Amino acid sequence: MKFFLGLLLGLALGVAAGLLLAPQSGQETLAQLGEQGVTLRDRSAGLTEQIRTRATDALSQGVETYNRTKGEWTDRFAKVKSGEL
């Protein structure tokens, strides 16, 4: 418990020191954070589309593999049941 209290206190002091000793004004910092937010949003949109495409491809491949394997096992079962194997 003491460790976490010390951790939170250190975090708060670090944030306060960072704000007090920042080399730019608050408005400049907010503008910079806004620009970085837009950049991050654009990058994540592209990443989301890539992930969606890869997931769709993987799902299609999985369905294809399942159907092929199911067909092979169905044929094999039919052959074993009829005595061909």
N, CA, C and O atoms as a Maestro MAE file, in Angstrom:
{
 s_m_m2io_version
 :::
 2.0.0
}

f_m_ct {
 s_m_title
 :::
 protein
 m_atom[340] {
  # First column is atom index #
  i_m_mmod_type
  r_m_x_coord
  r_m_y_coord
  r_m_z_coord
  i_m_residue_number
  s_m_chain_name
  s_m_pdb_residue_name
  s_m_pdb_atom_name
  i_m_atomic_number
  :::
  1 25 0.829 -1.189 0.000 1 A "MET " " N  " 7
  2 3 0.000 0.000 0.000 1 A "MET " " CA " 6
  3 2 0.870 1.248 0.000 1 A "MET " " C  " 6
  4 15 0.585 2.212 -0.710 1 A "MET " " O  " 8
  5 25 1.939 1.226 0.803 2 A "LYS " " N  " 7
  6 3 2.832 2.378 0.876 2 A "LYS " " CA " 6
  7 2 3.531 2.598 -0.464 2 A "LYS " " C  " 6
  8 15 3.781 3.732 -0.873 2 A "LYS " " O  " 8
  9 25 3.837 1.498 -1.132 3 A "PHE " " N  " 7
  10 3 4.501 1.609 -2.427 3 A "PHE " " CA " 6
  11 2 3.625 2.365 -3.425 3 A "PHE " " C  " 6
  12 15 4.092 3.277 -4.106 3 A "PHE " " O  " 8
  13 25 2.353 1.978 -3.505 4 A "PHE " " N  " 7
  14 3 1.444 2.616 -4.458 4 A "PHE " " CA " 6
  15 2 1.188 4.080 -4.098 4 A "PHE " " C  " 6
  16 15 1.058 4.929 -4.980 4 A "PHE " " O  " 8
  17 25 1.118 4.368 -2.802 5 A "LEU " " N  " 7
  18 3 0.952 5.749 -2.372 5 A "LEU " " CA " 6
  19 2 2.159 6.579 -2.796 5 A "LEU " " C  " 6
  20 15 2.008 7.693 -3.297 5 A "LEU " " O  " 8
  21 25 3.346 6.038 -2.596 6 A "GLY " " N  " 7
  22 3 4.568 6.717 -3.027 6 A "GLY " " CA " 6
  23 2 4.631 6.873 -4.534 6 A "GLY " " C  " 6
  24 15 5.101 7.890 -5.044 6 A "GLY " " O  " 8
  25 25 4.153 5.854 -5.250 7 A "LEU " " N  " 7
  26 3 4.128 5.906 -6.708 7 A "LEU " " CA " 6
  27 2 3.198 7.014 -7.193 7 A "LEU " " C  " 6
  28 15 3.560 7.792 -8.077 7 A "LEU " " O  " 8
  29 25 2.011 7.084 -6.620 8 A "LEU " " N  " 7
  30 3 1.062 8.136 -7.003 8 A "LEU " " CA " 6
  31 2 1.578 9.517 -6.648 8 A "LEU " " C  " 6
  32 15 1.407 10.456 -7.425 8 A "LEU " " O  " 8
  33 25 2.205 9.657 -5.490 9 A "LEU " " N  " 7
  34 3 2.764 10.941 -5.079 9 A "LEU " " CA " 6
  35 2 3.884 11.355 -6.033 9 A "LEU " " C  " 6
  36 15 3.961 12.516 -6.436 9 A "LEU " " O  " 8
  37 25 4.739 10.419 -6.391 10 A "GLY " " N  " 7
  38 3 5.810 10.714 -7.341 10 A "GLY " " CA " 6
  39 2 5.281 11.098 -8.706 10 A "GLY " " C  " 6
  40 15 5.821 11.995 -9.355 10 A "GLY " " O  " 8
  41 25 4.239 10.432 -9.142 11 A "LEU " " N  " 7
  42 3 3.616 10.759 -10.421 11 A "LEU " " CA " 6
  43 2 3.045 12.172 -10.388 11 A "LEU " " C  " 6
  44 15 3.239 12.947 -11.325 11 A "LEU " " O  " 8
  45 25 2.343 12.502 -9.314 12 A "ALA " " N  " 7
  46 3 1.745 13.835 -9.193 12 A "ALA " " CA " 6
  47 2 2.827 14.912 -9.163 12 A "ALA " " C  " 6
  48 15 2.689 15.952 -9.806 12 A "ALA " " O  " 8
  49 25 3.886 14.665 -8.426 13 A "LEU " " N  " 7
  50 3 4.978 15.651 -8.368 13 A "LEU " " CA " 6
  51 2 5.661 15.790 -9.721 13 A "LEU " " C  " 6
  52 15 6.042 16.893 -10.112 13 A "LEU " " O  " 8
  53 25 5.815 14.701 -10.425 14 A "GLY " " N  " 7
  54 3 6.426 14.747 -11.748 14 A "GLY " " CA " 6
  55 2 5.589 15.529 -12.739 14 A "GLY " " C  " 6
  56 15 6.122 16.309 -13.529 14 A "GLY " " O  " 8
  57 25 4.291 15.327 -12.703 15 A "VAL " " N  " 7
  58 3 3.389 16.066 -13.599 15 A "VAL " " CA " 6
  59 2 3.427 17.550 -13.255 15 A "VAL " " C  " 6
  60 15 3.504 18.394 -14.147 15 A "VAL " " O  " 8
  61 25 3.373 17.870 -11.964 16 A "ALA " " N  " 7
  62 3 3.398 19.273 -11.546 16 A "ALA " " CA " 6
  63 2 4.704 19.939 -11.968 16 A "ALA " " C  " 6
  64 15 4.694 21.064 -12.468 16 A "ALA " " O  " 8
  65 25 5.819 19.255 -11.770 17 A "ALA " " N  " 7
  66 3 7.108 19.827 -12.159 17 A "ALA " " CA " 6
  67 2 7.175 20.011 -13.671 17 A "ALA " " C  " 6
  68 15 7.712 21.010 -14.148 17 A "ALA " " O  " 8
  69 25 6.640 19.070 -14.419 18 A "GLY " " N  " 7
  70 3 6.633 19.177 -15.869 18 A "GLY " " CA " 6
  71 2 5.816 20.363 -16.353 18 A "GLY " " C  " 6
  72 15 6.206 21.052 -17.296 18 A "GLY " " O  " 8
  73 25 4.693 20.596 -15.711 19 A "LEU " " N  " 7
  74 3 3.856 21.731 -16.101 19 A "LEU " " CA " 6
  75 2 4.504 23.065 -15.739 19 A "LEU " " C  " 6
  76 15 4.426 24.030 -16.499 19 A "LEU " " O  " 8
  77 25 5.138 23.106 -14.584 20 A "LEU " " N  " 7
  78 3 5.764 24.352 -14.152 20 A "LEU " " CA " 6
  79 2 7.026 24.683 -14.946 20 A "LEU " " C  " 6
  80 15 7.340 25.854 -15.159 20 A "LEU " " O  " 8
  81 25 7.735 23.667 -15.375 21 A "LEU " " N  " 7
  82 3 9.015 23.886 -16.052 21 A "LEU " " CA " 6
  83 2 8.916 23.711 -17.567 21 A "LEU " " C  " 6
  84 15 9.936 23.621 -18.251 21 A "LEU " " O  " 8
  85 25 7.709 23.662 -18.083 22 A "ALA " " N  " 7
  86 3 7.515 23.458 -19.516 22 A "ALA " " CA " 6
  87 2 8.102 24.624 -20.307 22 A "ALA " " C  " 6
  88 15 7.958 25.778 -19.902 22 A "ALA " " O  " 8
  89 25 8.764 24.338 -21.436 23 A "PRO " " N  " 7
  90 3 9.404 25.390 -22.222 23 A "PRO " " CA " 6
  91 2 8.430 26.188 -23.101 23 A "PRO " " C  " 6
  92 15 8.853 27.127 -23.775 23 A "PRO " " O  " 8
  93 25 7.161 25.843 -23.109 24 A "GLN " " N  " 7
  94 3 6.206 26.563 -23.945 24 A "GLN " " CA " 6
  95 2 4.937 26.834 -23.140 24 A "GLN " " C  " 6
  96 15 4.716 26.251 -22.079 24 A "GLN " " O  " 8
  97 25 4.125 27.718 -23.663 25 A "SER " " N  " 7
  98 3 2.909 28.096 -22.940 25 A "SER " " CA " 6
  99 2 1.867 26.991 -23.031 25 A "SER " " C  " 6
  100 15 1.996 26.051 -23.815 25 A "SER " " O  " 8
  101 25 0.835 27.128 -22.213 26 A "GLY " " N  " 7
  102 3 -0.245 26.148 -22.204 26 A "GLY " " CA " 6
  103 2 -0.990 26.101 -23.521 26 A "GLY " " C  " 6
  104 15 -1.392 25.029 -23.973 26 A "GLY " " O  " 8
  105 25 -1.176 27.257 -24.142 27 A "GLN " " N  " 7
  106 3 -1.876 27.293 -25.430 27 A "GLN " " CA " 6
  107 2 -1.082 26.583 -26.508 27 A "GLN " " C  " 6
  108 15 -1.644 25.871 -27.340 27 A "GLN " " O  " 8
  109 25 0.231 26.781 -26.490 28 A "GLU " " N  " 7
  110 3 1.081 26.093 -27.473 28 A "GLU " " CA " 6
  111 2 1.053 24.590 -27.235 28 A "GLU " " C  " 6
  112 15 1.017 23.803 -28.180 28 A "GLU " " O  " 8
  113 25 1.070 24.203 -25.973 29 A "THR " " N  " 7
  114 3 1.018 22.781 -25.641 29 A "THR " " CA " 6
  115 2 -0.303 22.177 -26.104 29 A "THR " " C  " 6
  116 15 -0.313 21.088 -26.678 29 A "THR " " O  " 8
  117 25 -1.413 22.863 -25.865 30 A "LEU " " N  " 7
  118 3 -2.719 22.371 -26.312 30 A "LEU " " CA " 6
  119 2 -2.780 22.258 -27.831 30 A "LEU " " C  " 6
  120 15 -3.335 21.295 -28.359 30 A "LEU " " O  " 8
  121 25 -2.217 23.232 -28.531 31 A "ALA " " N  " 7
  122 3 -2.198 23.185 -29.997 31 A "ALA " " CA " 6
  123 2 -1.378 21.989 -30.478 31 A "ALA " " C  " 6
  124 15 -1.768 21.291 -31.414 31 A "ALA " " O  " 8
  125 25 -0.247 21.766 -29.832 32 A "GLN " " N  " 7
  126 3 0.608 20.646 -30.213 32 A "GLN " " CA " 6
  127 2 -0.107 19.321 -29.934 32 A "GLN " " C  " 6
  128 15 -0.055 18.405 -30.755 32 A "GLN " " O  " 8
  129 25 -0.764 19.217 -28.795 33 A "LEU " " N  " 7
  130 3 -1.504 17.993 -28.478 33 A "LEU " " CA " 6
  131 2 -2.639 17.771 -29.475 33 A "LEU " " C  " 6
  132 15 -2.910 16.636 -29.867 33 A "LEU " " O  " 8
  133 25 -3.302 18.853 -29.885 34 A "GLY " " N  " 7
  134 3 -4.366 18.733 -30.886 34 A "GLY " " CA " 6
  135 2 -3.840 18.208 -32.210 34 A "GLY " " C  " 6
  136 15 -4.459 17.344 -32.832 34 A "GLY " " O  " 8
  137 25 -2.697 18.732 -32.641 35 A "GLU " " N  " 7
  138 3 -2.094 18.264 -33.896 35 A "GLU " " CA " 6
  139 2 -1.704 16.800 -33.798 35 A "GLU " " C  " 6
  140 15 -1.923 16.019 -34.724 35 A "GLU " " O  " 8
  141 25 -1.126 16.442 -32.669 36 A "GLN " " N  " 7
  142 3 -0.734 15.046 -32.486 36 A "GLN " " CA " 6
  143 2 -1.956 14.137 -32.431 36 A "GLN " " C  " 6
  144 15 -1.905 12.997 -32.892 36 A "GLN " " O  " 8
  145 25 -3.053 14.637 -31.869 37 A "GLY " " N  " 7
  146 3 -4.285 13.858 -31.830 37 A "GLY " " CA " 6
  147 2 -4.829 13.592 -33.213 37 A "GLY " " C  " 6
  148 15 -5.282 12.485 -33.504 37 A "GLY " " O  " 8
  149 25 -4.788 14.616 -34.083 38 A "VAL " " N  " 7
  150 3 -5.259 14.447 -35.461 38 A "VAL " " CA " 6
  151 2 -4.376 13.438 -36.189 38 A "VAL " " C  " 6
  152 15 -4.874 12.566 -36.900 38 A "VAL " " O  " 8
  153 25 -3.069 13.563 -36.009 39 A "THR " " N  " 7
  154 3 -2.136 12.624 -36.646 39 A "THR " " CA " 6
  155 2 -2.395 11.206 -36.173 39 A "THR " " C  " 6
  156 15 -2.433 10.273 -36.976 39 A "THR " " O  " 8
  157 25 -2.572 11.045 -34.876 40 A "LEU " " N  " 7
  158 3 -2.829 9.716 -34.317 40 A "LEU " " CA " 6
  159 2 -4.146 9.147 -34.838 40 A "LEU " " C  " 6
  160 15 -4.228 7.956 -35.137 40 A "LEU " " O  " 8
  161 25 -5.166 9.978 -34.950 41 A "ARG " " N  " 7
  162 3 -6.462 9.526 -35.461 41 A "ARG " " CA " 6
  163 2 -6.330 9.048 -36.905 41 A "ARG " " C  " 6
  164 15 -6.890 8.017 -37.277 41 A "ARG " " O  " 8
  165 25 -5.587 9.801 -37.715 42 A "ASP " " N  " 7
  166 3 -5.403 9.410 -39.112 42 A "ASP " " CA " 6
  167 2 -4.640 8.091 -39.229 42 A "ASP " " C  " 6
  168 15 -4.993 7.226 -40.030 42 A "ASP " " O  " 8
  169 25 -3.600 7.954 -38.426 43 A "ARG " " N  " 7
  170 3 -2.817 6.713 -38.462 43 A "ARG " " CA " 6
  171 2 -3.641 5.529 -37.992 43 A "ARG " " C  " 6
  172 15 -3.539 4.437 -38.550 43 A "ARG " " O  " 8
  173 25 -4.460 5.739 -36.964 44 A "SER " " N  " 7
  174 3 -5.259 4.629 -36.448 44 A "SER " " CA " 6
  175 2 -6.354 4.234 -37.433 44 A "SER " " C  " 6
  176 15 -6.722 3.062 -37.502 44 A "SER " " O  " 8
  177 25 -6.880 5.190 -38.195 45 A "ALA " " N  " 7
  178 3 -7.888 4.862 -39.199 45 A "ALA " " CA " 6
  179 2 -7.299 3.940 -40.263 45 A "ALA " " C  " 6
  180 15 -7.934 2.967 -40.670 45 A "ALA " " O  " 8
  181 25 -6.094 4.246 -40.708 46 A "GLY " " N  " 7
  182 3 -5.430 3.382 -41.682 46 A "GLY " " CA " 6
  183 2 -5.131 2.009 -41.108 46 A "GLY " " C  " 6
  184 15 -5.285 0.997 -41.791 46 A "GLY " " O  " 8
  185 25 -4.709 1.975 -39.865 47 A "LEU " " N  " 7
  186 3 -4.401 0.710 -39.205 47 A "LEU " " CA " 6
  187 2 -5.663 -0.121 -39.021 47 A "LEU " " C  " 6
  188 15 -5.640 -1.340 -39.193 47 A "LEU " " O  " 8
  189 25 -6.754 0.532 -38.676 48 A "THR " " N  " 7
  190 3 -8.024 -0.171 -38.504 48 A "THR " " CA " 6
  191 2 -8.438 -0.848 -39.805 48 A "THR " " C  " 6
  192 15 -8.902 -1.988 -39.791 48 A "THR " " O  " 8
  193 25 -8.277 -0.163 -40.913 49 A "GLU " " N  " 7
  194 3 -8.644 -0.735 -42.206 49 A "GLU " " CA " 6
  195 2 -7.755 -1.935 -42.541 49 A "GLU " " C  " 6
  196 15 -8.238 -2.937 -43.069 49 A "GLU " " O  " 8
  197 25 -6.460 -1.836 -42.237 50 A "GLN " " N  " 7
  198 3 -5.552 -2.957 -42.484 50 A "GLN " " CA " 6
  199 2 -5.946 -4.166 -41.643 50 A "GLN " " C  " 6
  200 15 -5.950 -5.294 -42.136 50 A "GLN " " O  " 8
  201 25 -6.273 -3.937 -40.389 51 A "ILE " " N  " 7
  202 3 -6.655 -5.033 -39.497 51 A "ILE " " CA " 6
  203 2 -7.952 -5.666 -39.984 51 A "ILE " " C  " 6
  204 15 -8.087 -6.889 -39.981 51 A "ILE " " O  " 8
  205 25 -8.898 -4.846 -40.397 52 A "ARG " " N  " 7
  206 3 -10.176 -5.365 -40.897 52 A "ARG " " CA " 6
  207 2 -9.948 -6.235 -42.136 52 A "ARG " " C  " 6
  208 15 -10.545 -7.305 -42.261 52 A "ARG " " O  " 8
  209 25 -9.091 -5.781 -43.046 53 A "THR " " N  " 7
  210 3 -8.805 -6.541 -44.264 53 A "THR " " CA " 6
  211 2 -8.131 -7.867 -43.929 53 A "THR " " C  " 6
  212 15 -8.500 -8.911 -44.467 53 A "THR " " O  " 8
  213 25 -7.148 -7.821 -43.041 54 A "ARG " " N  " 7
  214 3 -6.452 -9.057 -42.660 54 A "ARG " " CA " 6
  215 2 -7.395 -10.035 -41.961 54 A "ARG " " C  " 6
  216 15 -7.328 -11.240 -42.202 54 A "ARG " " O  " 8
  217 25 -8.268 -9.525 -41.103 55 A "ALA " " N  " 7
  218 3 -9.210 -10.395 -40.400 55 A "ALA " " CA " 6
  219 2 -10.178 -11.041 -41.381 55 A "ALA " " C  " 6
  220 15 -10.492 -12.225 -41.256 55 A "ALA " " O  " 8
  221 25 -10.651 -10.277 -42.351 56 A "THR " " N  " 7
  222 3 -11.566 -10.813 -43.358 56 A "THR " " CA " 6
  223 2 -10.874 -11.894 -44.179 56 A "THR " " C  " 6
  224 15 -11.461 -12.940 -44.456 56 A "THR " " O  " 8
  225 25 -9.625 -11.642 -44.569 57 A "ASP " " N  " 7
  226 3 -8.872 -12.637 -45.331 57 A "ASP " " CA " 6
  227 2 -8.649 -13.908 -44.512 57 A "ASP " " C  " 6
  228 15 -8.788 -15.017 -45.027 57 A "ASP " " O  " 8
  229 25 -8.305 -13.741 -43.239 58 A "ALA " " N  " 7
  230 3 -8.074 -14.900 -42.379 58 A "ALA " " CA " 6
  231 2 -9.358 -15.701 -42.182 58 A "ALA " " C  " 6
  232 15 -9.331 -16.932 -42.180 58 A "ALA " " O  " 8
  233 25 -10.471 -15.008 -42.019 59 A "LEU " " N  " 7
  234 3 -11.753 -15.693 -41.861 59 A "LEU " " CA " 6
  235 2 -12.111 -16.473 -43.125 59 A "LEU " " C  " 6
  236 15 -12.563 -17.615 -43.046 59 A "LEU " " O  " 8
  237 25 -11.911 -15.862 -44.278 60 A "SER " " N  " 7
  238 3 -12.198 -16.549 -45.540 60 A "SER " " CA " 6
  239 2 -11.332 -17.792 -45.695 60 A "SER " " C  " 6
  240 15 -11.805 -18.846 -46.118 60 A "SER " " O  " 8
  241 25 -10.063 -17.652 -45.349 61 A "GLN " " N  " 7
  242 3 -9.156 -18.795 -45.439 61 A "GLN " " CA " 6
  243 2 -9.570 -19.892 -44.459 61 A "GLN " " C  " 6
  244 15 -9.504 -21.076 -44.789 61 A "GLN " " O  " 8
  245 25 -9.988 -19.509 -43.275 62 A "GLY " " N  " 7
  246 3 -10.434 -20.493 -42.290 62 A "GLY " " CA " 6
  247 2 -11.678 -21.234 -42.739 62 A "GLY " " C  " 6
  248 15 -11.768 -22.450 -42.575 62 A "GLY " " O  " 8
  249 25 -12.641 -20.513 -43.305 63 A "VAL " " N  " 7
  250 3 -13.866 -21.147 -43.801 63 A "VAL " " CA " 6
  251 2 -13.530 -22.103 -44.936 63 A "VAL " " C  " 6
  252 15 -14.065 -23.210 -45.003 63 A "VAL " " O  " 8
  253 25 -12.648 -21.674 -45.823 64 A "GLU " " N  " 7
  254 3 -12.249 -22.535 -46.947 64 A "GLU " " CA " 6
  255 2 -11.575 -23.812 -46.443 64 A "GLU " " C  " 6
  256 15 -11.872 -24.907 -46.922 64 A "GLU " " O  " 8
  257 25 -10.678 -23.670 -45.487 65 A "THR " " N  " 7
  258 3 -9.986 -24.839 -44.927 65 A "THR " " CA " 6
  259 2 -10.968 -25.767 -44.229 65 A "THR " " C  " 6
  260 15 -10.893 -26.987 -44.375 65 A "THR " " O  " 8
  261 25 -11.893 -25.180 -43.466 66 A "TYR " " N  " 7
  262 3 -12.906 -25.983 -42.774 66 A "TYR " " CA " 6
  263 2 -13.739 -26.773 -43.771 66 A "TYR " " C  " 6
  264 15 -13.937 -27.977 -43.607 66 A "TYR " " O  " 8
  265 25 -14.223 -26.100 -44.797 67 A "ASN " " N  " 7
  266 3 -15.071 -26.783 -45.785 67 A "ASN " " CA " 6
  267 2 -14.313 -27.889 -46.508 67 A "ASN " " C  " 6
  268 15 -14.855 -28.970 -46.736 67 A "ASN " " O  " 8
  269 25 -13.065 -27.622 -46.867 68 A "ARG " " N  " 7
  270 3 -12.265 -28.639 -47.559 68 A "ARG " " CA " 6
  271 2 -12.033 -29.844 -46.644 68 A "ARG " " C  " 6
  272 15 -12.199 -30.990 -47.064 68 A "ARG " " O  " 8
  273 25 -11.650 -29.581 -45.397 69 A "THR " " N  " 7
  274 3 -11.376 -30.664 -44.451 69 A "THR " " CA " 6
  275 2 -12.645 -31.449 -44.142 69 A "THR " " C  " 6
  276 15 -12.609 -32.677 -44.051 69 A "THR " " O  " 8
  277 25 -13.759 -30.754 -43.981 70 A "LYS " " N  " 7
  278 3 -15.034 -31.417 -43.716 70 A "LYS " " CA " 6
  279 2 -15.396 -32.345 -44.865 70 A "LYS " " C  " 6
  280 15 -15.842 -33.472 -44.649 70 A "LYS " " O  " 8
  281 25 -15.200 -31.862 -46.089 71 A "GLY " " N  " 7
  282 3 -15.495 -32.696 -47.257 71 A "GLY " " CA " 6
  283 2 -14.616 -33.937 -47.321 71 A "GLY " " C  " 6
  284 15 -15.089 -35.028 -47.638 71 A "GLY " " O  " 8
  285 25 -13.331 -33.760 -47.017 72 A "GLU " " N  " 7
  286 3 -12.410 -34.898 -47.040 72 A "GLU " " CA " 6
  287 2 -12.806 -35.934 -45.993 72 A "GLU " " C  " 6
  288 15 -12.817 -37.132 -46.275 72 A "GLU " " O  " 8
  289 25 -13.129 -35.478 -44.795 73 A "TRP " " N  " 7
  290 3 -13.489 -36.409 -43.725 73 A "TRP " " CA " 6
  291 2 -14.850 -37.053 -43.978 73 A "TRP " " C  " 6
  292 15 -15.062 -38.211 -43.617 73 A "TRP " " O  " 8
  293 25 -15.756 -36.328 -44.585 74 A "THR " " N  " 7
  294 3 -17.056 -36.902 -44.925 74 A "THR " " CA " 6
  295 2 -16.884 -38.018 -45.946 74 A "THR " " C  " 6
  296 15 -17.492 -39.081 -45.821 74 A "THR " " O  " 8
  297 25 -16.049 -37.772 -46.961 75 A "ASP " " N  " 7
  298 3 -15.780 -38.807 -47.968 75 A "ASP " " CA " 6
  299 2 -15.106 -40.019 -47.341 75 A "ASP " " C  " 6
  300 15 -15.460 -41.161 -47.631 75 A "ASP " " O  " 8
  301 25 -14.136 -39.757 -46.481 76 A "ARG " " N  " 7
  302 3 -13.418 -40.867 -45.838 76 A "ARG " " CA " 6
  303 2 -14.365 -41.675 -44.958 76 A "ARG " " C  " 6
  304 15 -14.316 -42.905 -44.959 76 A "ARG " " O  " 8
  305 25 -15.224 -40.994 -44.210 77 A "PHE " " N  " 7
  306 3 -16.173 -41.695 -43.350 77 A "PHE " " CA " 6
  307 2 -17.121 -42.555 -44.179 77 A "PHE " " C  " 6
  308 15 -17.427 -43.691 -43.817 77 A "PHE " " O  " 8
  309 25 -17.580 -41.995 -45.300 78 A "ALA " " N  " 7
  310 3 -18.491 -42.760 -46.167 78 A "ALA " " CA " 6
  311 2 -17.806 -44.015 -46.713 78 A "ALA " " C  " 6
  312 15 -18.420 -45.077 -46.812 78 A "ALA " " O  " 8
  313 25 -16.524 -43.876 -47.066 79 A "LYS " " N  " 7
  314 3 -15.779 -45.023 -47.599 79 A "LYS " " CA " 6
  315 2 -15.583 -46.087 -46.520 79 A "LYS " " C  " 6
  316 15 -15.728 -47.282 -46.777 79 A "LYS " " O  " 8
  317 25 -15.252 -45.634 -45.310 80 A "VAL " " N  " 7
  318 3 -15.052 -46.593 -44.218 80 A "VAL " " CA " 6
  319 2 -16.364 -47.285 -43.890 80 A "VAL " " C  " 6
  320 15 -16.385 -48.492 -43.650 80 A "VAL " " O  " 8
  321 25 -17.443 -46.543 -43.877 81 A "LYS " " N  " 7
  322 3 -18.749 -47.114 -43.543 81 A "LYS " " CA " 6
  323 2 -19.189 -48.119 -44.593 81 A "LYS " " C  " 6
  324 15 -19.816 -49.124 -44.260 81 A "LYS " " O  " 8
  325 25 -18.865 -47.861 -45.874 82 A "SER " " N  " 7
  326 3 -19.271 -48.771 -46.934 82 A "SER " " CA " 6
  327 2 -18.295 -49.935 -47.104 82 A "SER " " C  " 6
  328 15 -18.572 -50.876 -47.848 82 A "SER " " O  " 8
  329 25 -17.149 -49.872 -46.411 83 A "GLY " " N  " 7
  330 3 -16.176 -50.954 -46.489 83 A "GLY " " CA " 6
  331 2 -15.151 -50.791 -47.577 83 A "GLY " " C  " 6
  332 15 -14.399 -51.729 -47.843 83 A "GLY " " O  " 8
  333 25 -15.084 -49.656 -48.214 84 A "GLU " " N  " 7
  334 3 -14.109 -49.426 -49.274 84 A "GLU " " CA " 6
  335 2 -12.703 -49.228 -48.718 84 A "GLU " " C  " 6
  336 15 -11.726 -49.496 -49.417 84 A "GLU " " O  " 8
  337 25 -12.581 -48.770 -47.488 85 A "LEU " " N  " 7
  338 3 -11.250 -48.567 -46.899 85 A "LEU " " CA " 6
  339 2 -10.932 -49.623 -45.896 85 A "LEU " " C  " 6
  340 15 -9.854 -49.607 -45.303 85 A "LEU " " O  " 8
  :::
 }
 m_bond[339] {
  # First column is bond index #
  i_m_from
  i_m_to
  i_m_order
  :::
  1 1 2 1
  2 2 3 1
  3 3 4 2
  4 3 5 1
  5 5 6 1
  6 6 7 1
  7 7 8 2
  8 7 9 1
  9 9 10 1
  10 10 11 1
  11 11 12 2
  12 11 13 1
  13 13 14 1
  14 14 15 1
  15 15 16 2
  16 15 17 1
  17 17 18 1
  18 18 19 1
  19 19 20 2
  20 19 21 1
  21 21 22 1
  22 22 23 1
  23 23 24 2
  24 23 25 1
  25 25 26 1
  26 26 27 1
  27 27 28 2
  28 27 29 1
  29 29 30 1
  30 30 31 1
  31 31 32 2
  32 31 33 1
  33 33 34 1
  34 34 35 1
  35 35 36 2
  36 35 37 1
  37 37 38 1
  38 38 39 1
  39 39 40 2
  40 39 41 1
  41 41 42 1
  42 42 43 1
  43 43 44 2
  44 43 45 1
  45 45 46 1
  46 46 47 1
  47 47 48 2
  48 47 49 1
  49 49 50 1
  50 50 51 1
  51 51 52 2
  52 51 53 1
  53 53 54 1
  54 54 55 1
  55 55 56 2
  56 55 57 1
  57 57 58 1
  58 58 59 1
  59 59 60 2
  60 59 61 1
  61 61 62 1
  62 62 63 1
  63 63 64 2
  64 63 65 1
  65 65 66 1
  66 66 67 1
  67 67 68 2
  68 67 69 1
  69 69 70 1
  70 70 71 1
  71 71 72 2
  72 71 73 1
  73 73 74 1
  74 74 75 1
  75 75 76 2
  76 75 77 1
  77 77 78 1
  78 78 79 1
  79 79 80 2
  80 79 81 1
  81 81 82 1
  82 82 83 1
  83 83 84 2
  84 83 85 1
  85 85 86 1
  86 86 87 1
  87 87 88 2
  88 87 89 1
  89 89 90 1
  90 90 91 1
  91 91 92 2
  92 91 93 1
  93 93 94 1
  94 94 95 1
  95 95 96 2
  96 95 97 1
  97 97 98 1
  98 98 99 1
  99 99 100 2
  100 99 101 1
  101 101 102 1
  102 102 103 1
  103 103 104 2
  104 103 105 1
  105 105 106 1
  106 106 107 1
  107 107 108 2
  108 107 109 1
  109 109 110 1
  110 110 111 1
  111 111 112 2
  112 111 113 1
  113 113 114 1
  114 114 115 1
  115 115 116 2
  116 115 117 1
  117 117 118 1
  118 118 119 1
  119 119 120 2
  120 119 121 1
  121 121 122 1
  122 122 123 1
  123 123 124 2
  124 123 125 1
  125 125 126 1
  126 126 127 1
  127 127 128 2
  128 127 129 1
  129 129 130 1
  130 130 131 1
  131 131 132 2
  132 131 133 1
  133 133 134 1
  134 134 135 1
  135 135 136 2
  136 135 137 1
  137 137 138 1
  138 138 139 1
  139 139 140 2
  140 139 141 1
  141 141 142 1
  142 142 143 1
  143 143 144 2
  144 143 145 1
  145 145 146 1
  146 146 147 1
  147 147 148 2
  148 147 149 1
  149 149 150 1
  150 150 151 1
  151 151 152 2
  152 151 153 1
  153 153 154 1
  154 154 155 1
  155 155 156 2
  156 155 157 1
  157 157 158 1
  158 158 159 1
  159 159 160 2
  160 159 161 1
  161 161 162 1
  162 162 163 1
  163 163 164 2
  164 163 165 1
  165 165 166 1
  166 166 167 1
  167 167 168 2
  168 167 169 1
  169 169 170 1
  170 170 171 1
  171 171 172 2
  172 171 173 1
  173 173 174 1
  174 174 175 1
  175 175 176 2
  176 175 177 1
  177 177 178 1
  178 178 179 1
  179 179 180 2
  180 179 181 1
  181 181 182 1
  182 182 183 1
  183 183 184 2
  184 183 185 1
  185 185 186 1
  186 186 187 1
  187 187 188 2
  188 187 189 1
  189 189 190 1
  190 190 191 1
  191 191 192 2
  192 191 193 1
  193 193 194 1
  194 194 195 1
  195 195 196 2
  196 195 197 1
  197 197 198 1
  198 198 199 1
  199 199 200 2
  200 199 201 1
  201 201 202 1
  202 202 203 1
  203 203 204 2
  204 203 205 1
  205 205 206 1
  206 206 207 1
  207 207 208 2
  208 207 209 1
  209 209 210 1
  210 210 211 1
  211 211 212 2
  212 211 213 1
  213 213 214 1
  214 214 215 1
  215 215 216 2
  216 215 217 1
  217 217 218 1
  218 218 219 1
  219 219 220 2
  220 219 221 1
  221 221 222 1
  222 222 223 1
  223 223 224 2
  224 223 225 1
  225 225 226 1
  226 226 227 1
  227 227 228 2
  228 227 229 1
  229 229 230 1
  230 230 231 1
  231 231 232 2
  232 231 233 1
  233 233 234 1
  234 234 235 1
  235 235 236 2
  236 235 237 1
  237 237 238 1
  238 238 239 1
  239 239 240 2
  240 239 241 1
  241 241 242 1
  242 242 243 1
  243 243 244 2
  244 243 245 1
  245 245 246 1
  246 246 247 1
  247 247 248 2
  248 247 249 1
  249 249 250 1
  250 250 251 1
  251 251 252 2
  252 251 253 1
  253 253 254 1
  254 254 255 1
  255 255 256 2
  256 255 257 1
  257 257 258 1
  258 258 259 1
  259 259 260 2
  260 259 261 1
  261 261 262 1
  262 262 263 1
  263 263 264 2
  264 263 265 1
  265 265 266 1
  266 266 267 1
  267 267 268 2
  268 267 269 1
  269 269 270 1
  270 270 271 1
  271 271 272 2
  272 271 273 1
  273 273 274 1
  274 274 275 1
  275 275 276 2
  276 275 277 1
  277 277 278 1
  278 278 279 1
  279 279 280 2
  280 279 281 1
  281 281 282 1
  282 282 283 1
  283 283 284 2
  284 283 285 1
  285 285 286 1
  286 286 287 1
  287 287 288 2
  288 287 289 1
  289 289 290 1
  290 290 291 1
  291 291 292 2
  292 291 293 1
  293 293 294 1
  294 294 295 1
  295 295 296 2
  296 295 297 1
  297 297 298 1
  298 298 299 1
  299 299 300 2
  300 299 301 1
  301 301 302 1
  302 302 303 1
  303 303 304 2
  304 303 305 1
  305 305 306 1
  306 306 307 1
  307 307 308 2
  308 307 309 1
  309 309 310 1
  310 310 311 1
  311 311 312 2
  312 311 313 1
  313 313 314 1
  314 314 315 1
  315 315 316 2
  316 315 317 1
  317 317 318 1
  318 318 319 1
  319 319 320 2
  320 319 321 1
  321 321 322 1
  322 322 323 1
  323 323 324 2
  324 323 325 1
  325 325 326 1
  326 326 327 1
  327 327 328 2
  328 327 329 1
  329 329 330 1
  330 330 331 1
  331 331 332 2
  332 331 333 1
  333 333 334 1
  334 334 335 1
  335 335 336 2
  336 335 337 1
  337 337 338 1
  338 338 339 1
  339 339 340 2
  :::
 }
}
